[in-house]
């Protein structure tokens, strides 16, 4: 089914059937509906306010901290450079990857950049799992792990490990204390290794060319993307899942604790300057099955998300949020959010982004300088804000 719920357009009961099949239960956040907030004097006056379930978006030269309910601008933070943002894993902080390293933003406390900085030559992936947060420095290969809820007391105690060589990598700490981290160099990335709590190697696979990205699924299965499929780590062993194509790259994934199936992108042209794929991958970590799902449009690496019932969400370049039942492997709904758009050639350039928290999906639209919140249960765009600057990355607190 396809649904139109553009901002400012009234939705009737007949136009809004239930979002998902009966097998997927959704809950909705209580976002305020029917309002559009223009940033201006009112937004700047809110600078001292405390944000409720804050959302953060970057722009060229700074960050906006938005209240997650009203989308009002709580704080406009000037910050030069190309900044990236990720949830830390608690209900208060967001990690900002800036020029000097990983900086901690107290998003819920009025939007203040704290004095806590984890120095890094090239701050890369931030992974939260099982109450632990892991930072990967691409420039040095240093991996830093700490308790996700410890930032409220300042700089937390950390466990530090250094990869065999610096590379664009990722690491995740499992609940049994094992540390999984990627293997590679600046020239080539080949796989992953797992160390026990004492730092001893317990598993290794070098069957993952171009390794990139990480996600965890129900049952604490870890999925690592490759240029020819994925690696699954579960129960102390690696399993390689091959793509149906010789080059079938899965480099960005979105997992869910409510589903054993991981959503991933899927690209098949290694020579493309910029491939605009129209298929996504679903990897079942219980049996290693890989399913490809056709979409009515292309999407980007910022388009993937998961709903509260494990449903797979993809923000398409047709301006719609496509909802996939991961068990059935099919699109079950498409919700109109914005006008169609085209992915820019440079990955740092703004493009629409998706951030999902509970029953609410947040979507940015750089062309209109807007951020929207979408109630996943009803399919309604409930709140929108127009910003002074075009939003780029989109994230928030998530625990």
DABELDA-V541375 format. One line per field, one symbol per residue. phi: phi as a letter, one per 20 degrees, with the letter a starting at -180 (. if undefined). psi: psi as a letter, one per 20 degrees, with the letter a starting at -180 (. if undefined). burial: I if it has 9 or more other ideal C-beta (glycine too) atoms within 8 Angstrom, else O. A space follows every 50 residues. Layout:
phi = ???
psi = ???
burial = ???
//
This chain:
phi = .ccdcfgndfdeffecfgfcfffdedcdfeffdmdcdefafffffefefe eelfdccebforcdddffeemffebddfbfneddcbfepdecdcededfe qededeffenndfeefcdgbfbfdfdcdalncdcdceffdnfdccbffee ffdofefcdccdfgbfafcbbbdefenfdebfdrcfebdcrbccdffene fcbbbddcfmganbbdcgnledddecfcpbdddbmncecedeffdgdced dcccdbfebeddebfbccdfeffbedfccddcdefecmfcdddfdfbebc feeebcefenfecceefendeeddfffembfdacdfdbffbcfffeffff bgcccdbmedddcdcgfdmdcddcfffemefebbcdefdffcfcbrfbc
psi = qpqolqpipqprhhimrpgrrhiopqqqqmqpqkqppppchgghhjhjrp ppmqqpqqrnjaqppqpigijqohpoopoqropqqqqhjakhqppooahi boqppnhhkjlppriopoqqgnpcqppppkjqppppohhijpppqrphji hhjbprqqppqprhqqrnaqqpprijiqopqqpaahhppibqqpqaijjp piqqpkkmqkpprqqqrpjkppppqrikcrppppkjqqppoqqiqgonpn ipqorpijqipppraoqjniipgopnqkqrqopoihjjqpppppqjrara ijiprqrhjiqppporijjqopppohghlqpiqpppharqrppqhphiqp qqqpppocjppppqnhhikqpqppohghjpohqqqprhqpqeqpaaqp.
burial = OOIOIIOOOOIOOOOIOOIIOOOIOIOIIOIIOOOIIOIOOIIIOIIOIO IOIIIIIIIOOIIIIIIIIOIIIIIIIOIOOOIIIIIIIIOIIIIIIIOO IIIIIIIIOIIOIIOIIIOIOOIIIIIIIOOIIIIIIIOIIIIIIIIIII IOOOOIOOOOIOIOOIIOIIIIIIOOOIIIIIIIOOOOIIIIIIIIOOOO OOIIIOOIIIIIIIIIIIOIIIIIIIIIIIIIIIOOOIIIIOIOOOIIII IIIIIIOOIIIIIIIIIIOOOOOOOOIIIIIIIIIOOIOIOIIOIIIIII OIIIIIIIIIIIIIIIIOIIIIIIIIOOIOIIIIIIIIOOIOIOOOOOOI IIIIIIIOIIIIIIIIOOIIIIIIIIIIIIIIIIIIIOIIIIIIIIIOO
//
